[in-house]
């Protein structure tokens, strides 16, 4: 946001009490225009579907996803299925423990997304 890549920051589950910085933005105390939502279902697909609805309503032609590095590939696939327009994804580097665990869980989710979960 500080690099002016996008005019609006969209945060999924930004009111989670563990995310102090996101809470601040979702309460309107940040430097950026912010939209916060809780996806239904609570999943990457739910996030993609919600962002697609927001993008359609606001006439956005592109979105940039920021997620953990291990999650970029699958998130980009799911968002491209849902969002009409250009989708890019940027990876943020999680702590080593979170990366290792996330990467382990990501493989079965990717297989599911490519075989059974082909919606949007």
C-alpha positions as CSV (number, residue, x, y, z in Angstrom):
1,X,0.0,0.0,0.0
2,X,2.9,2.4,0.8
3,X,4.2,1.7,-2.7
4,X,0.8,2.8,-4.2
5,X,0.2,-0.6,-5.9
6,X,-3.5,-0.4,-5.0
7,X,-5.9,2.3,-3.8
8,X,-7.8,0.0,-1.4
9,X,-6.5,-2.5,1.1
10,X,-8.8,-5.6,1.5
11,X,-8.3,-7.7,4.6
12,X,-9.8,-11.1,5.1
13,X,-10.6,-11.8,8.7
14,X,-8.9,-8.6,9.7
15,X,-10.8,-8.4,13.0
16,X,-9.2,-11.5,14.3
17,X,-7.9,-10.4,17.8
18,X,-4.5,-12.0,17.1
19,X,-3.9,-9.5,14.1
20,X,-3.3,-6.2,15.9
21,X,-2.1,-4.3,12.8
22,X,-5.1,-5.6,10.7
23,X,-7.5,-4.7,13.6
24,X,-6.2,-1.1,13.5
25,X,-6.8,-0.9,9.8
26,X,-10.2,-2.5,10.0
27,X,-11.2,0.0,12.7
28,X,-10.3,2.9,10.3
29,X,-7.2,3.9,12.2
30,X,-4.7,3.2,9.3
31,X,-3.3,5.3,6.5
32,X,-5.3,3.5,3.8
33,X,-8.8,3.0,2.6
34,X,-9.7,-0.5,3.9
35,X,-12.4,-3.1,3.4
36,X,-12.5,-5.9,6.0
37,X,-14.6,-9.1,5.7
38,X,-14.8,-12.6,7.0
39,X,-15.1,-15.1,4.2
40,X,-17.8,-17.7,4.0
41,X,-16.8,-20.5,3.7
42,X,-13.7,-19.7,5.8
43,X,-11.2,-20.7,3.2
44,X,-9.1,-19.4,0.3
45,X,-12.0,-20.2,-2.1
46,X,-14.3,-18.2,0.2
47,X,-11.8,-15.3,0.1
48,X,-11.6,-15.5,-3.7
49,X,-15.3,-15.5,-4.0
50,X,-15.7,-12.5,-1.6
51,X,-13.0,-10.5,-3.3
52,X,-14.6,-11.2,-6.7
53,X,-17.9,-9.8,-5.5
54,X,-16.1,-6.7,-4.1
55,X,-14.2,-6.2,-7.3
56,X,-17.3,-6.5,-9.5
57,X,-19.2,-4.0,-7.3
58,X,-16.4,-1.5,-7.4
59,X,-15.5,-2.0,-11.1
60,X,-11.9,-3.2,-10.3
61,X,-10.0,-4.6,-13.3
62,X,-7.2,-6.1,-11.2
63,X,-6.3,-7.3,-7.8
64,X,-3.1,-8.1,-6.0
65,X,-3.1,-10.9,-3.4
66,X,-0.6,-10.8,-0.6
67,X,-0.3,-14.2,1.1
68,X,2.4,-16.5,2.5
69,X,5.0,-17.6,0.0
70,X,4.0,-21.2,0.3
71,X,0.4,-20.2,-0.5
72,X,0.9,-18.0,-3.6
73,X,0.6,-20.7,-6.3
74,X,-2.8,-22.1,-5.1
75,X,-4.2,-18.7,-4.1
76,X,-3.4,-17.3,-7.6
77,X,-5.2,-20.3,-9.2
78,X,-8.4,-19.9,-7.0
79,X,-8.5,-16.1,-7.4
80,X,-8.1,-16.3,-11.2
81,X,-11.1,-18.6,-11.3
82,X,-13.3,-16.1,-9.5
83,X,-12.0,-12.6,-10.2
84,X,-12.8,-11.1,-13.6
85,X,-9.7,-9.2,-14.6
86,X,-6.0,-9.4,-13.9
87,X,-4.9,-11.3,-10.7
88,X,-1.3,-11.1,-9.3
89,X,0.0,-12.6,-6.1
90,X,2.9,-11.6,-3.9
91,X,4.4,-13.8,-1.2
92,X,5.2,-12.6,2.3
93,X,7.8,-14.5,4.2
94,X,6.3,-16.2,7.3
95,X,8.3,-17.5,10.2
96,X,10.2,-20.7,9.5
97,X,7.9,-22.9,11.6
98,X,4.8,-21.4,10.0
99,X,6.3,-21.8,6.6
100,X,7.1,-25.5,7.2
101,X,3.7,-26.3,8.5
102,X,1.9,-24.3,5.9
103,X,3.8,-25.8,3.0
104,X,3.0,-29.3,4.4
105,X,-0.7,-28.6,4.4
106,X,-0.6,-26.8,1.1
107,X,0.1,-29.8,-1.1
108,X,-3.2,-31.7,-0.3
109,X,-5.1,-28.5,-0.6
110,X,-3.6,-27.9,-4.1
111,X,-4.5,-31.5,-5.2
112,X,-8.1,-30.9,-3.9
113,X,-8.4,-27.6,-5.7
114,X,-7.2,-29.1,-9.0
115,X,-9.3,-32.2,-8.9
116,X,-12.5,-31.7,-6.9
117,X,-12.7,-28.0,-6.0
118,X,-12.8,-26.4,-9.4
119,X,-15.6,-23.9,-8.7
120,X,-16.1,-20.2,-9.3
